[in-house]
Amino acid sequence: MFSDIHDPNATARVFVGTSATLTWTITNGACTTVFDQVVLTNLNEINQNIIREDQIICPGETPDEIYSVGHPSSGTGTFTYRWESSTTSATAGFTTIPGATGENYQPGALNQTTWFRRVVISGACSDISDVVRITVSNQPPTVLTTPGPVTRECAKGFDYTTLFGTPTFQHPLGLPLNITHSDNTVTQTCGLTITRTWTATDPCGLSVSTSQTITVVDNTRPVLQFPGGVTPTNITVSCSAIPAAVTASATDNCTVDGDVNVVVNTVRDATFTGTCVNNYVLVRTGPPPIIVVMKLRIASVSR
């Protein structure tokens, strides 16, 4: 469509995908007619310039090929390609990649995050694709939560590792994590500590660790057991009839029964004075932490 076919400055409207031929004719009476033609073509815009896909790789790795989704269409029907890259951002710093003129593009090994795009050229038209980002991961995992320390009274046969909680980790880029753990047990004078250390490692070998400690304490005394269930009491005997120490056993909440050692200590109480010069007191006790006291008052008998 022309605004005025008689106006040399007329404008022409050519619809997309069509052509218009403009013929200029000049007449001057009986003189020879002069004409010229101009063909105006409005090409269809280039379609289907789509590339894929975003990736996350480790430093020094080669990403997968950046590929075309379908094939470009419209334009003149024939296409050439030019690939560009940027290490600045998705919107700035793009430069042409030498020799990258195929429909798809295989980047080389990368050590920093890089953006790629494809320019499709058809006739006088060109179109820039969306951007593919290849992210080079240099960020380690992080710890979200760590279970707190736990203190527990000891108990025979109990598996203290069941008291450990579960920490949580995350990766800034969403990479999968391999989580492992190891335990370190340290025996104390009365009890022990168990420290579990968890380590989360990403596919690039970057890791983070966190730990929880279980403290096992022994605050409960062993329990003495006497024959017949009768606890020895203080008695007075002749110096010629001092009884043997009662054989006792003991149980403990931390120690296997057979490993509890009961020792009787016998000492002479030098502070005791009786009516006879040969009178004295023997004191029998269990060693700490077992405290049972038995006093034997020894009397001298004259004949």
C-alpha positions as CSV (number, residue, x, y, z in Angstrom):
1,M,0.0,0.0,0.0
2,F,1.3,3.4,-0.9
3,S,0.3,6.7,0.6
4,D,0.2,8.5,-2.8
5,I,1.3,6.9,-6.0
6,H,1.9,10.3,-7.6
7,D,4.1,11.5,-4.8
8,P,7.8,10.9,-5.2
9,N,8.0,11.0,-1.4
10,A,5.2,8.6,-0.8
11,T,5.5,5.9,1.9
12,A,4.9,2.2,1.3
13,R,3.5,-0.3,3.7
14,V,4.5,-3.8,3.1
15,F,3.0,-6.5,5.3
16,V,5.2,-9.2,7.0
17,G,5.9,-12.0,4.7
18,T,5.0,-10.2,1.5
19,S,6.7,-8.1,-1.2
20,A,5.7,-5.0,-3.1
21,T,7.1,-3.8,-6.4
22,L,7.5,0.0,-6.7
23,T,7.6,1.2,-10.4
24,W,8.6,4.7,-11.0
25,T,7.4,6.1,-14.5
26,I,8.4,9.5,-15.8
27,T,6.6,10.9,-18.8
28,N,7.3,14.1,-20.7
29,G,4.9,14.7,-23.5
30,A,6.0,12.8,-26.6
31,C,9.4,12.0,-25.2
32,T,10.5,8.5,-24.3
33,T,9.0,7.2,-21.1
34,V,11.5,6.3,-18.4
35,F,10.7,3.9,-15.6
36,D,12.5,2.0,-12.8
37,Q,11.4,-0.6,-10.3
38,V,12.2,-1.3,-6.7
39,V,11.1,-4.5,-5.0
40,L,10.3,-4.1,-1.3
41,T,10.3,-7.3,0.7
42,N,9.3,-7.5,4.4
43,L,10.7,-10.9,5.6
44,N,9.0,-12.9,8.3
45,E,10.8,-12.5,11.7
46,I,13.1,-15.3,12.6
47,N,11.3,-17.8,14.9
48,Q,12.3,-20.7,17.1
49,N,15.7,-19.4,18.1
50,I,15.8,-21.4,21.3
51,I,18.8,-22.9,23.0
52,R,19.3,-25.0,26.1
53,E,20.3,-25.5,28.9
54,D,21.6,-24.0,32.1
55,Q,24.2,-26.2,33.9
56,I,26.2,-26.3,37.0
57,I,29.7,-27.7,36.8
58,C,32.9,-27.9,38.9
59,P,36.0,-25.8,38.1
60,G,37.9,-27.1,35.1
61,E,35.1,-29.3,33.9
62,T,33.7,-29.3,30.3
63,P,29.9,-28.6,30.2
64,D,27.5,-30.5,28.0
65,E,26.8,-29.2,24.5
66,I,24.5,-26.2,24.2
67,Y,21.8,-27.4,21.8
68,S,19.0,-25.9,19.7
69,V,15.4,-26.7,20.6
70,G,14.0,-27.4,17.1
71,H,15.3,-25.4,14.3
72,P,15.0,-21.7,13.4
73,S,12.3,-20.9,10.9
74,S,10.9,-18.0,8.8
75,G,13.3,-15.3,7.6
76,T,14.5,-16.2,4.1
77,G,14.5,-19.9,5.0
78,T,18.3,-20.1,5.2
79,F,20.3,-19.3,8.3
80,T,23.8,-18.7,9.6
81,Y,24.8,-18.7,13.2
82,R,27.2,-16.7,15.5
83,W,27.8,-17.7,19.1
84,E,28.7,-15.2,21.8
85,S,29.8,-15.4,25.4
86,S,30.1,-13.2,28.4
87,T,31.7,-13.6,31.9
88,T,30.0,-10.4,33.1
89,S,26.3,-11.0,33.2
90,A,23.3,-12.2,31.1
91,T,22.9,-8.8,29.6
92,A,26.4,-7.3,29.1
93,G,29.9,-8.1,28.1
94,F,29.1,-10.4,25.1
95,T,31.8,-11.1,22.6
96,T,31.9,-13.3,19.5
97,I,33.4,-16.7,20.0
98,P,35.9,-17.3,17.1
99,G,34.9,-20.2,14.9
100,A,31.5,-20.9,16.7
101,T,29.2,-20.9,13.7
102,G,27.2,-24.1,14.1
103,E,23.6,-24.6,15.1
104,N,24.8,-26.1,18.4
105,Y,27.9,-25.2,20.4
106,Q,30.2,-27.2,22.6
107,P,32.0,-25.0,25.1
108,G,35.5,-26.0,26.4
109,A,36.5,-26.4,30.0
110,L,35.4,-23.5,32.2
111,N,36.8,-22.0,35.4
112,Q,34.3,-19.2,35.9
113,T,30.6,-18.7,35.4
114,T,29.9,-17.9,31.7
115,W,26.7,-16.9,29.8
116,F,26.2,-18.0,26.1
117,R,23.8,-16.9,23.4
118,R,23.2,-17.5,19.7
119,V,22.7,-15.0,17.0
120,V,20.7,-16.3,14.0
121,I,21.0,-14.4,10.7
122,S,18.7,-14.8,7.8
123,G,19.0,-12.3,4.9
124,A,18.9,-8.8,6.4
125,C,17.3,-10.1,9.6
126,S,18.9,-11.3,12.8
127,D,17.7,-12.6,16.1
128,I,19.3,-13.1,19.5
129,S,18.4,-16.2,21.5
130,D,17.7,-16.4,25.2
131,V,20.8,-16.9,27.4
132,V,22.2,-20.2,28.7
133,R,24.2,-19.9,32.0
134,I,27.0,-22.3,32.8
135,T,27.6,-21.9,36.5
136,V,31.0,-22.9,37.9
137,S,30.5,-24.0,41.5
138,N,33.1,-22.7,44.0
139,Q,30.8,-22.5,47.0
140,P,30.9,-25.2,49.7
141,P,27.9,-26.7,51.5
142,T,26.6,-25.0,54.6
143,V,25.3,-26.3,57.9
144,L,21.7,-25.4,58.6
145,T,21.2,-27.1,62.0
146,T,23.3,-29.1,64.5
147,P,21.8,-31.2,67.3
148,G,22.9,-30.0,70.7
149,P,25.1,-31.8,73.3
150,V,23.5,-34.5,75.4
151,T,24.4,-35.7,78.9
152,R,23.2,-39.1,80.0
153,E,23.7,-41.3,83.1
154,C,25.4,-44.5,82.2
155,A,23.5,-47.8,81.9
156,K,24.8,-51.2,81.2
157,G,24.2,-52.4,77.6
158,F,22.8,-49.1,76.4
159,D,23.8,-48.0,72.9
160,Y,24.6,-44.3,73.5
161,T,24.9,-43.6,69.8
162,T,21.1,-43.9,69.6
163,L,21.1,-40.5,71.3
164,F,22.7,-38.7,68.4
165,G,20.4,-36.4,66.4
166,T,20.6,-35.5,62.7
167,P,22.1,-32.3,61.4
168,T,20.9,-30.7,58.2
169,F,22.9,-29.3,55.4
170,Q,22.3,-27.4,52.2
171,H,24.1,-26.3,49.1
172,P,23.9,-22.7,47.8
173,L,23.4,-24.1,44.2
174,G,21.3,-27.0,45.1
175,L,23.9,-29.6,44.3
176,P,23.5,-33.1,45.8
177,L,25.5,-33.8,49.0
178,N,27.1,-37.0,50.2
179,I,26.9,-37.1,54.0
180,T,29.2,-39.3,56.1
181,H,30.0,-39.5,59.8
182,S,32.6,-40.8,62.2
183,D,32.6,-41.3,66.0
184,N,35.4,-40.7,68.5
185,T,35.0,-42.2,72.0
186,V,37.1,-40.9,74.9
187,T,37.0,-42.8,78.2
188,Q,36.9,-40.5,81.3
189,T,37.6,-41.3,85.0
190,C,33.9,-41.8,85.6
191,G,32.1,-42.0,82.3
192,L,33.0,-41.3,78.7
193,T,32.3,-38.9,75.8
194,I,31.3,-39.8,72.3
195,T,31.7,-37.2,69.6
196,R,30.1,-37.7,66.2
197,T,31.3,-35.6,63.3
198,W,29.2,-35.4,60.1
199,T,30.7,-34.2,56.8
200,A,28.7,-33.1,53.8
201,T,30.6,-33.2,50.5
202,D,29.4,-31.8,47.2
203,P,30.3,-33.3,43.7
204,C,33.2,-30.8,43.4
205,G,34.9,-32.1,46.6
206,L,34.0,-29.0,48.7
207,S,32.8,-29.9,52.2
208,V,31.6,-28.7,55.6
209,S,31.5,-30.5,59.0
210,T,29.6,-30.3,62.2
211,S,29.7,-32.3,65.5
212,Q,27.6,-33.4,68.4
213,T,28.9,-34.8,71.7
214,I,27.2,-37.3,74.0
215,T,28.6,-37.2,77.6
216,V,28.0,-40.3,79.7
217,V,28.4,-39.7,83.5
218,D,28.5,-42.1,86.4
219,N,26.8,-40.5,89.4
220,T,25.3,-43.6,90.9
221,R,27.2,-45.6,93.6
222,P,27.4,-49.4,93.3
223,V,25.1,-51.5,95.4
224,L,26.6,-54.0,97.9
225,Q,24.9,-57.4,98.3
226,F,25.6,-59.5,101.4
227,P,24.9,-63.2,102.0
228,G,21.3,-63.6,103.0
229,G,20.6,-60.0,102.4
230,V,21.9,-59.1,105.9
231,T,24.1,-56.0,106.2
232,P,26.9,-56.5,108.8
233,T,26.4,-54.5,112.1
234,N,28.8,-53.5,114.9
235,I,29.7,-56.4,117.2
236,T,31.8,-57.0,120.3
237,V,34.0,-60.1,120.2
238,S,36.9,-61.6,122.2
239,C,40.3,-60.9,120.8
240,S,40.6,-64.6,120.2
241,A,37.4,-64.8,118.1
242,I,37.7,-62.0,115.5
243,P,35.4,-63.1,112.6
244,A,36.6,-63.1,109.0
245,A,35.3,-60.3,106.8
246,V,32.0,-61.0,105.2
247,T,32.3,-61.8,101.5
248,A,30.1,-59.4,99.6
249,S,29.4,-58.8,95.9
250,A,28.2,-55.6,94.2
251,T,26.2,-54.4,91.2
252,D,26.8,-51.2,89.3
253,N,24.7,-49.4,86.7
254,C,27.8,-48.9,84.5
255,T,29.9,-51.9,85.1
256,V,29.3,-55.6,84.2
257,D,28.6,-57.4,87.5
258,G,31.6,-59.7,87.2
259,D,33.9,-56.7,86.8
260,V,32.8,-55.0,90.1
261,N,35.6,-55.5,92.6
262,V,34.7,-55.5,96.3
263,V,37.7,-54.9,98.7
264,V,37.3,-54.7,102.5
265,N,39.7,-52.4,104.3
266,T,40.4,-53.1,107.9
267,V,42.0,-50.5,110.1
268,R,42.5,-50.2,113.9
269,D,40.8,-47.3,115.6
270,A,43.5,-45.8,117.7
271,T,41.2,-43.3,119.3
272,F,39.2,-46.0,121.2
273,T,40.0,-46.5,124.8
274,G,38.2,-49.2,126.7
275,T,38.2,-50.4,130.4
276,C,40.9,-52.9,129.6
277,V,44.2,-51.9,128.1
278,N,43.9,-54.6,125.5
279,N,40.5,-53.5,124.2
280,Y,40.5,-51.9,120.7
281,V,38.2,-51.4,117.7
282,L,38.7,-52.7,114.2
283,V,36.8,-50.8,111.5
284,R,36.0,-52.6,108.2
285,T,34.9,-50.5,105.2
286,G,34.4,-50.8,101.5
287,P,36.5,-48.5,99.4
288,P,34.9,-45.5,97.8
289,P,32.5,-45.2,96.1
290,I,31.1,-48.1,98.2
291,I,30.7,-46.9,101.8
292,V,29.7,-49.5,104.4
293,V,31.1,-49.3,107.8
294,M,31.4,-52.2,110.3
295,K,33.0,-51.7,113.7
296,L,34.4,-54.7,115.6
297,R,34.9,-53.9,119.3
298,I,37.6,-56.3,120.5
299,A,37.5,-57.1,124.2
300,S,40.2,-58.8,126.3
301,V,38.9,-61.7,128.3
302,S,40.8,-62.8,131.5
303,R,40.8,-66.3,132.5
